[in-house]
Amino acid sequence: MKNPWIAAVLNFLFAGPGYFYNGRRRGLGAALTVAAIMLTYVELNLQTQAPALFPIMFAAVFIMNTFLAIDGYNEAKAINAG
């Protein structure tokens, strides 16, 4: 039995681990985790080199992680439903 809230929080805080927790779409989870690491590097450099663009980047990542959290939550519920 998977806890949907754990999957949602994992995907919200750092894209990808919620899929590892659920045990499905591990390839997607791995790709998102690698992409999140690269995106964090870009985001940190953007903060110092182009501070005016940082709020846009932050908002985009926030929206993406919100949708990934919803997807992880729904996937865990589907797993529990059978």
Secondary structure, DSSP 8 states (H G I E B T S, - for coil): ---HHHHHHHHHHSSSHHHHHHTS-HHHHHHHHHHHHHHHHHHHHHHHH-TTTHHHHHHHHHHHHHHHHHHHHHHHHHHHH-
